[in-house]
């Protein structure tokens, strides 16, 4: 491979800077509108009211920002769950072969164990059947085929999860910044590279204002572009700290000589507008202060806070022919100021795929929020005119209120009686006092003053007109709705649902909202996927020699210690699949919006609401809500069962009470019958005793009579002389 000469490298660097670097006025305006900054001169004429002045001014009332922040907040609540797969043909073939070997091994082990169990069963006299064996073996093969994960994928999965949790990469904060840049400007730029120490991975999020791309119109991915220039504004100390090790002695001396007296705390550049000084003396600095300063157009402003030096990091791709094949290479170089060149050479750490090793991309990566062959779409700029209209409407409303007066009467001064005072103010003050008391004085004796019953006071009304304010408020509301229709962030996601909102309407509103915002999250999913792939590719370089041993936090005070061997994750190409953020966010948002309905219905524990809202994933949120709902359902079932039991007890109690009343009634009847029987018994006993006494008397009377007759018989026997009549015979 023929290397470029130093002059050729310098020419390529200068050419890229000259052709690509330009002042990004529109992007700066987008950042300004997001941050609530507007050119003070933009509405000066309105505020001054054509020279008459105005008690109010046009304030920047955030309209766009709350929509942007709502989208960013939703995205940060979405978990990133990457799934690693291998994509190069050689590794896929190896995985297929290893999977088949694993299936054969597991089937063999299963059959061996089954044979041993069958022999034991035969010895015990048990029957042996093959139907269950066939079914179990079929299930075993299906599970292994479906759930098999290769060592390549396991190693890469551990590495990417480690990178995601690493403080060095700070992945979530960087993704937040990238998403914000994407929404504000339509561009999101980053670079993944080895850390300065060479033992870790570093993610650098680049400012869209300072990145200039020779774009490939057929791709939304930045890395597929042809050239890239990254500009940095650095002090001399920062330059020496970042590039001093790769700078020659000549370059260091040139830097010191060229920018002698430029220090971190030296004289400030002075901001001036339309070449009108702001009261501070202007200073000659780098390029006499005419260098384009970040955030300010060159034709309007010529200042920055500190005397900073522009540093340009340039990279580009070129194709060469070698052994009949075309091979793409990446070159890079650094220019400090206008004349100092550092580290101009072919790039190291170039990522090439196994299936297409001749192809390479830029290290500057990211994504455009646009379609092919179109300028990037800025959500902020799309709503910039609405922001202006929004602020002007508030200005008009406040001005009307501030300039409003009161209702009153027009009064001819000749109507003021002179007897009320020597001068007009005194007479007017007293006249108003009398008028408040219900007496309006008129002196008809004054010259030229006649009074009749038709004398009246013409009135005026300078109070705020309700209809005018209502019309402005309606226009403000329509502006807000128009902004929501552009951003897709409607009231259901911005301010929450109202009590009168039906659940069905909430669902429809959220669905329509996510139909618009889906494209933002889809672009961010692509960007996230690209970033993680870049991280994994750089990890192949950083950990190629010794692999990686680390710890992954699993939550709930659990960790997993892993070792990723280099022979697994450094020799293959990987692909990363991430679950759609849109679907996850939509479901999470719908659950959050329906929580008030759960509360209103009393179906969820309040503590579970807090846990659900603060959940970091959809699965966790669903589990919290489901668990609480099930718990409430179980408690409701228990309460229902208890209520049912109480009702049954009440019914049984009522039945017992009814039976008791019946028993009491029967008892009363029995007592009454007993009483009657007792009374009858007393009566019967009396009669029996009477009859018994009577029978006794009769018996006694009969005995006496019998005794008398016996005596008479005995006496008769004694006198008849019969010797056999010794006993009385009857």
Number of C-alpha atoms within 10 A of each C-alpha: 6 5 9 13 11 12 9 11 20 20 11 19 25 18 11 21 20 10 11 15 17 13 16 18 14 14 21 19 21 24 19 16 24 22 13 16 13 15 10 8 8 11 14 13 11 16 21 14 10 10 9 7 12 14 12 17 19 20 15 18 14 15 23 25 17 13 21 19 15 14 23 18 12 18 20 16 19 20 18 20 13 18 16 21 19 19 16 17 13 13 19 16 11 13 19 14 12 15 17 15 12 16 19 13 12 16 16 12 12 15 14 12 11 13 12 11 13 16 13 12 13 12 9 9 9 11 8 13 9 8 8 10 14 11 10 13 15 12 12 15 16 13 12 15 15 8 8 15 14 18 16 25 20 18 22 27 20 23 26 20 18 19 23 19 15 15 9 13 20 14 18 14 12 15 21 15 16 25 26 20 22 26 24 28 25 23 27 28 25 23 18 23 22 17 14 10 7 12 12 18 22 20 19 13 20 21 18 22 20 19 23 20 20 16 18 16 14 12 16 23 21 25 24 22 21 17 27 28 25 22 24 19 20 18 19 19 12 14 19 15 10 12 15 15 9 11 17 14 11 10 17 16 12 14 18 13 10 14 16 10 13 19 14 15 10 10 16 19 22 21 20 16 13 9 11 10 12 11 9 11 10 18 13 13 19 17 11 11 20 14 18 19 18 19 19 18 17 16 11 13 21 22 26 19 12 18 24 23 22 19 21 26 20 23 26 25 20 12 14 13 10 9 6 7 10 12 16 16 18 22 21 24 22 22 21 21 18 12 12 17 21 18 16 22 17 17 17 9 14 17 17 15 16 16 13 10 11 15 18 20 20 23 23 27 23 24 25 23 23 16 13 13 12 12 13 17 18 21 21 27 22 16 21 19 12 19 24 19 15 23 20 21 18 20 19 18 20 17 17 18 16 13 13 14 12 9 11 13 11 10 13 9 10 14 19 22 20 16 9 15 15 9 10 15 10 12 18 19 13 17 21 15 13 13 12 10 9 9 11 13 15 17 15 13 10 13 8 8 13 12 11 7 5 6 9 10 11 10 10 11 12 11 14 17 12 8 9 12 16 12 12 15 15 12 16 20 13 13 19 18 16 15 23 20 14 14 22 22 25 22 17 20 23 14 10 15 20 12 10 6 10 12 15 8 12 20 18 13 19 21 14 15 21 22 13 15 16 18 13 20 21 14 19 24 19 17 23 23 18 19 20 21 20 19 23 25 23 22 26 24 21 21 21 16 12 11 20 21 14 13 17 18 13 9 7 6 6 8 11 10 10 16 14 22 19 20 15 18 28 24 15 22 23 20 17 20 16 15 14 17 22 22 15 18 23 21 17 22 22 18 19 18 20 16 19 17 16 17 13 11 9 12 18 24 16 14 10 17 20 11 14 24 18 12 19 15 19 21 13 14 22 16 14 21 23 15 15 20 18 14 15 16 15 12 12 13 12 12 12 13 12 12 12 12 12 13 12 12 12 12 12 12 13 12 12 13 12 12 12 13 12 12 13 12 12 12 14 12 12 13 12 12 12 14 12 12 14 12 12 12 14 12 12 13 13 12 12 13 12 12 12 13 12 12 12 12 12 12 12 12 12 12 12 12 12 12 12 12 12 15 13 12 16 17 12 12 18 13 9 10 9 9 8 8 13 10 9 12 9 5
